[in-house]
């Protein structure tokens, strides 16, 4: 996949589809102001090509004698623009028909229709952003939670690149020691002078990787399944966590035959809560289908909440569910809840045996909901809770893992092999920021995920 040319002039609608108060058509390239001269009639009579950087002009977008709309024109000059090129932005009313017509006349005046992410690609190629910052632009556009927005902002401002740079500095220091050993082979490389920077690099990489799962969930969201026997209180807990009635509650066991979803944000992570059918042996074919679906939902969830009714004695079915879902071998983690804690207890958490952490909750009084939220937060975010920046981009995570393998190998290798391992580590780290060159295919793949106009 080849990259598009970067020396021509491109144009695109930069605002989201739909109706809005203001819409923007962006033009970038060496002929941006010449295109504006054709399509924009300034009220002051000063042509856009005569405007300096940072200037704003009021006028009309026209096509010959046709007035398309009144507009503001913003003038940017290379290299002090988003793309590093000459650029103009036409701000009109935000109707779709207006924006389509404005774009149309810009293309007729000599601009080319921009592809996905082409403005940000030019910003990267012209040194306005590194690759990690460029990818953070997309993350910021797509952020659906506060945590995702915060992480994207940290990437865009260069915080991720700074942390990667610290690791690169440590690896480079070790690499320099190895190279010095080649120059003075009789002296060799003192182990401490090699080990200290490499261990520092590993600490930096491990600190970033510790946030990877939380970062992924902040970007993609998490599915949280509420599980239990019929009438264990799943629907009541769903409503209590949401703060409003989303699911119908009934004392009749087996009321929920299908699953129900509802959105919730916890610790900055967007969740989809799934209220499932109660699990029990049944001869009812419809209910049995609901139970099978519950098991499939549980297997596909990022986290499970298993409710055990604390107001009735434990029986073999309760213990079977506990064994099935609260085990290290069973994929996603499980949080065990003793529900209906406002009623006299028929059992205590200690009755479940060692190794089971149980949170007592009453969906009626709200007792224990705060503790449950803290437990869920810890299971979702974990070691990332104290970190300002979570690494959620899978490309970055894989590059960090490969860099860690190379650094770790260098610790156990001889000088010559260590040099090769450290070269590999530096290459993997550089791939995150793109400062030492990135394959065209990689760039094309990254920017193809962007929207047109960004």
LINHU-V888898 format. One record per residue. N is the residue number from 1. RES is the residue in one small letter. PSI is psi in whole degrees, -180 to 180 (999 if undefined). Layout:
BEGIN
n=N res=RES psi=PSI
n=N res=RES psi=PSI
END
This chain:
BEGIN
n=1 res=x psi=117
n=2 res=x psi=151
n=3 res=x psi=150
n=4 res=x psi=161
n=5 res=x psi=154
n=6 res=x psi=3
n=7 res=x psi=0
n=8 res=x psi=-175
n=9 res=x psi=130
n=10 res=x psi=157
n=11 res=x psi=149
n=12 res=x psi=158
n=13 res=x psi=127
n=14 res=x psi=-6
n=15 res=x psi=160
n=16 res=x psi=152
n=17 res=x psi=151
n=18 res=x psi=-180
n=19 res=x psi=136
n=20 res=x psi=169
n=21 res=x psi=-39
n=22 res=x psi=140
n=23 res=x psi=156
n=24 res=x psi=131
n=25 res=x psi=126
n=26 res=x psi=137
n=27 res=x psi=131
n=28 res=x psi=139
n=29 res=x psi=175
n=30 res=x psi=-24
n=31 res=x psi=20
n=32 res=x psi=-46
n=33 res=x psi=-30
n=34 res=x psi=-39
n=35 res=x psi=-43
n=36 res=x psi=-35
n=37 res=x psi=-34
n=38 res=x psi=-40
n=39 res=x psi=-12
n=40 res=x psi=127
n=41 res=x psi=103
n=42 res=x psi=142
n=43 res=x psi=-29
n=44 res=x psi=-15
n=45 res=x psi=-6
n=46 res=x psi=120
n=47 res=x psi=150
n=48 res=x psi=-35
n=49 res=x psi=-16
n=50 res=x psi=-4
n=51 res=x psi=140
n=52 res=x psi=-177
n=53 res=x psi=144
n=54 res=x psi=12
n=55 res=x psi=149
n=56 res=x psi=135
n=57 res=x psi=144
n=58 res=x psi=141
n=59 res=x psi=-150
n=60 res=x psi=144
n=61 res=x psi=127
n=62 res=x psi=160
n=63 res=x psi=93
n=64 res=x psi=-123
n=65 res=x psi=-5
n=66 res=x psi=127
n=67 res=x psi=120
n=68 res=x psi=-46
n=69 res=x psi=157
n=70 res=x psi=150
n=71 res=x psi=162
n=72 res=x psi=139
n=73 res=x psi=127
n=74 res=x psi=129
n=75 res=x psi=130
n=76 res=x psi=141
n=77 res=x psi=142
n=78 res=x psi=143
n=79 res=x psi=7
n=80 res=x psi=61
n=81 res=x psi=172
n=82 res=x psi=-44
n=83 res=x psi=-12
n=84 res=x psi=3
n=85 res=x psi=170
n=86 res=x psi=141
n=87 res=x psi=154
n=88 res=x psi=152
n=89 res=x psi=131
n=90 res=x psi=116
n=91 res=x psi=115
n=92 res=x psi=-176
n=93 res=x psi=154
n=94 res=x psi=20
n=95 res=x psi=140
n=96 res=x psi=-39
n=97 res=x psi=-38
n=98 res=x psi=-49
n=99 res=x psi=-39
n=100 res=x psi=-40
n=101 res=x psi=-38
n=102 res=x psi=-45
n=103 res=x psi=-42
n=104 res=x psi=-45
n=105 res=x psi=-29
n=106 res=x psi=-41
n=107 res=x psi=-39
n=108 res=x psi=-27
n=109 res=x psi=0
n=110 res=x psi=-6
n=111 res=x psi=159
n=112 res=x psi=145
n=113 res=x psi=126
n=114 res=x psi=148
n=115 res=x psi=178
n=116 res=x psi=129
n=117 res=x psi=14
n=118 res=x psi=-30
n=119 res=x psi=-44
n=120 res=x psi=-33
n=121 res=x psi=-44
n=122 res=x psi=-36
n=123 res=x psi=-40
n=124 res=x psi=-49
n=125 res=x psi=-26
n=126 res=x psi=11
n=127 res=x psi=16
n=128 res=x psi=-27
n=129 res=x psi=149
n=130 res=x psi=177
n=131 res=x psi=-37
n=132 res=x psi=-40
n=133 res=x psi=-41
n=134 res=x psi=-44
n=135 res=x psi=-30
n=136 res=x psi=-26
n=137 res=x psi=-47
n=138 res=x psi=-41
n=139 res=x psi=-38
n=140 res=x psi=-40
n=141 res=x psi=-39
n=142 res=x psi=-4
n=143 res=x psi=126
n=144 res=x psi=2
n=145 res=x psi=164
n=146 res=x psi=-39
n=147 res=x psi=-42
n=148 res=x psi=-41
n=149 res=x psi=-44
n=150 res=x psi=-44
n=151 res=x psi=-42
n=152 res=x psi=-41
n=153 res=x psi=-38
n=154 res=x psi=-38
n=155 res=x psi=-40
n=156 res=x psi=-37
n=157 res=x psi=-4
n=158 res=x psi=6
n=159 res=x psi=-43
n=160 res=x psi=-44
n=161 res=x psi=-36
n=162 res=x psi=-44
n=163 res=x psi=-40
n=164 res=x psi=-39
n=165 res=x psi=-36
n=166 res=x psi=-40
n=167 res=x psi=-42
n=168 res=x psi=-40
n=169 res=x psi=-42
n=170 res=x psi=-43
n=171 res=x psi=-40
n=172 res=x psi=-39
n=173 res=x psi=-45
n=174 res=x psi=-40
n=175 res=x psi=-39
n=176 res=x psi=-37
n=177 res=x psi=-42
n=178 res=x psi=-44
n=179 res=x psi=-38
n=180 res=x psi=-34
n=181 res=x psi=-33
n=182 res=x psi=-35
n=183 res=x psi=-30
n=184 res=x psi=71
n=185 res=x psi=-27
n=186 res=x psi=-29
n=187 res=x psi=-34
n=188 res=x psi=-175
n=189 res=x psi=116
n=190 res=x psi=131
n=191 res=x psi=-40
n=192 res=x psi=-37
n=193 res=x psi=-22
n=194 res=x psi=-41
n=195 res=x psi=-40
n=196 res=x psi=-52
n=197 res=x psi=-33
n=198 res=x psi=-40
n=199 res=x psi=-34
n=200 res=x psi=-39
n=201 res=x psi=-42
n=202 res=x psi=-39
n=203 res=x psi=-41
n=204 res=x psi=-44
n=205 res=x psi=-44
n=206 res=x psi=-36
n=207 res=x psi=-39
n=208 res=x psi=-43
n=209 res=x psi=-26
n=210 res=x psi=-19
n=211 res=x psi=1
n=212 res=x psi=-46
n=213 res=x psi=-42
n=214 res=x psi=-39
n=215 res=x psi=-41
n=216 res=x psi=-45
n=217 res=x psi=-35
n=218 res=x psi=-29
n=219 res=x psi=-46
n=220 res=x psi=-19
n=221 res=x psi=167
n=222 res=x psi=148
n=223 res=x psi=128
n=224 res=x psi=115
n=225 res=x psi=130
n=226 res=x psi=118
n=227 res=x psi=158
n=228 res=x psi=176
n=229 res=x psi=165
n=230 res=x psi=138
n=231 res=x psi=25
n=232 res=x psi=-11
n=233 res=x psi=20
n=234 res=x psi=-48
n=235 res=x psi=-38
n=236 res=x psi=-40
n=237 res=x psi=-40
n=238 res=x psi=-50
n=239 res=x psi=-39
n=240 res=x psi=-41
n=241 res=x psi=-36
n=242 res=x psi=-31
n=243 res=x psi=9
n=244 res=x psi=164
n=245 res=x psi=110
n=246 res=x psi=-31
n=247 res=x psi=141
n=248 res=x psi=140
n=249 res=x psi=133
n=250 res=x psi=147
n=251 res=x psi=-8
n=252 res=x psi=118
n=253 res=x psi=146
n=254 res=x psi=14
n=255 res=x psi=-42
n=256 res=x psi=113
n=257 res=x psi=-28
n=258 res=x psi=177
n=259 res=x psi=159
n=260 res=x psi=136
n=261 res=x psi=150
n=262 res=x psi=143
n=263 res=x psi=147
n=264 res=x psi=143
n=265 res=x psi=127
n=266 res=x psi=124
n=267 res=x psi=33
n=268 res=x psi=-1
n=269 res=x psi=124
n=270 res=x psi=124
n=271 res=x psi=152
n=272 res=x psi=108
n=273 res=x psi=135
n=274 res=x psi=112
n=275 res=x psi=119
n=276 res=x psi=166
n=277 res=x psi=145
n=278 res=x psi=143
n=279 res=x psi=120
n=280 res=x psi=162
n=281 res=x psi=134
n=282 res=x psi=151
n=283 res=x psi=-6
n=284 res=x psi=117
n=285 res=x psi=-37
n=286 res=x psi=-45
n=287 res=x psi=-38
n=288 res=x psi=-37
n=289 res=x psi=-39
n=290 res=x psi=-38
n=291 res=x psi=-43
n=292 res=x psi=-42
n=293 res=x psi=-38
n=294 res=x psi=-43
n=295 res=x psi=-38
n=296 res=x psi=-40
n=297 res=x psi=-42
n=298 res=x psi=-42
n=299 res=x psi=-30
n=300 res=x psi=-1
n=301 res=x psi=154
n=302 res=x psi=-25
n=303 res=x psi=145
n=304 res=x psi=146
n=305 res=x psi=113
n=306 res=x psi=117
n=307 res=x psi=128
n=308 res=x psi=124
n=309 res=x psi=112
n=310 res=x psi=-7
n=311 res=x psi=-4
n=312 res=x psi=151
n=313 res=x psi=147
n=314 res=x psi=142
n=315 res=x psi=176
n=316 res=x psi=-32
n=317 res=x psi=-38
n=318 res=x psi=-47
n=319 res=x psi=-33
n=320 res=x psi=-41
n=321 res=x psi=-42
n=322 res=x psi=-43
n=323 res=x psi=-37
n=324 res=x psi=-39
n=325 res=x psi=-31
n=326 res=x psi=61
n=327 res=x psi=148
n=328 res=x psi=-24
n=329 res=x psi=-9
n=330 res=x psi=60
n=331 res=x psi=-114
n=332 res=x psi=153
n=333 res=x psi=160
n=334 res=x psi=134
n=335 res=x psi=126
n=336 res=x psi=129
n=337 res=x psi=130
n=338 res=x psi=101
n=339 res=x psi=167
n=340 res=x psi=42
n=341 res=x psi=-7
n=342 res=x psi=-14
n=343 res=x psi=159
n=344 res=x psi=130
n=345 res=x psi=139
n=346 res=x psi=-10
n=347 res=x psi=165
n=348 res=x psi=154
n=349 res=x psi=-33
n=350 res=x psi=-22
n=351 res=x psi=-18
n=352 res=x psi=-11
n=353 res=x psi=172
n=354 res=x psi=152
n=355 res=x psi=-3
n=356 res=x psi=117
n=357 res=x psi=123
n=358 res=x psi=135
n=359 res=x psi=123
n=360 res=x psi=130
n=361 res=x psi=139
n=362 res=x psi=115
n=363 res=x psi=-18
n=364 res=x psi=-49
n=365 res=x psi=-17
n=366 res=x psi=-3
n=367 res=x psi=130
n=368 res=x psi=-9
n=369 res=x psi=-40
n=370 res=x psi=-43
n=371 res=x psi=-40
n=372 res=x psi=-41
n=373 res=x psi=-39
n=374 res=x psi=-39
n=375 res=x psi=-45
n=376 res=x psi=-41
n=377 res=x psi=-45
n=378 res=x psi=-39
n=379 res=x psi=-32
n=380 res=x psi=-45
n=381 res=x psi=-39
n=382 res=x psi=-128
n=383 res=x psi=-13
n=384 res=x psi=-6
n=385 res=x psi=-37
n=386 res=x psi=4
n=387 res=x psi=138
n=388 res=x psi=-26
n=389 res=x psi=128
n=390 res=x psi=133
n=391 res=x psi=108
n=392 res=x psi=-8
n=393 res=x psi=122
n=394 res=x psi=-33
n=395 res=x psi=-42
n=396 res=x psi=-43
n=397 res=x psi=-45
n=398 res=x psi=-39
n=399 res=x psi=-40
n=400 res=x psi=-40
n=401 res=x psi=-42
n=402 res=x psi=-39
n=403 res=x psi=-39
n=404 res=x psi=-43
n=405 res=x psi=-42
n=406 res=x psi=-42
n=407 res=x psi=-43
n=408 res=x psi=-40
n=409 res=x psi=-36
n=410 res=x psi=-30
n=411 res=x psi=-29
n=412 res=x psi=2
n=413 res=x psi=163
n=414 res=x psi=175
n=415 res=x psi=-47
n=416 res=x psi=-45
n=417 res=x psi=-35
n=418 res=x psi=-39
n=419 res=x psi=-43
n=420 res=x psi=-42
n=421 res=x psi=-41
n=422 res=x psi=-35
n=423 res=x psi=-43
n=424 res=x psi=-44
n=425 res=x psi=-44
n=426 res=x psi=-36
n=427 res=x psi=-42
n=428 res=x psi=-40
n=429 res=x psi=-41
n=430 res=x psi=-28
n=431 res=x psi=-25
n=432 res=x psi=-46
n=433 res=x psi=-17
n=434 res=x psi=18
n=435 res=x psi=-23
n=436 res=x psi=25
n=437 res=x psi=140
n=438 res=x psi=143
n=439 res=x psi=143
n=440 res=x psi=-38
n=441 res=x psi=-39
n=442 res=x psi=-46
n=443 res=x psi=-45
n=444 res=x psi=-39
n=445 res=x psi=-41
n=446 res=x psi=-50
n=447 res=x psi=-15
n=448 res=x psi=-20
n=449 res=x psi=-10
n=450 res=x psi=162
n=451 res=x psi=157
n=452 res=x psi=135
n=453 res=x psi=-6
n=454 res=x psi=999
END
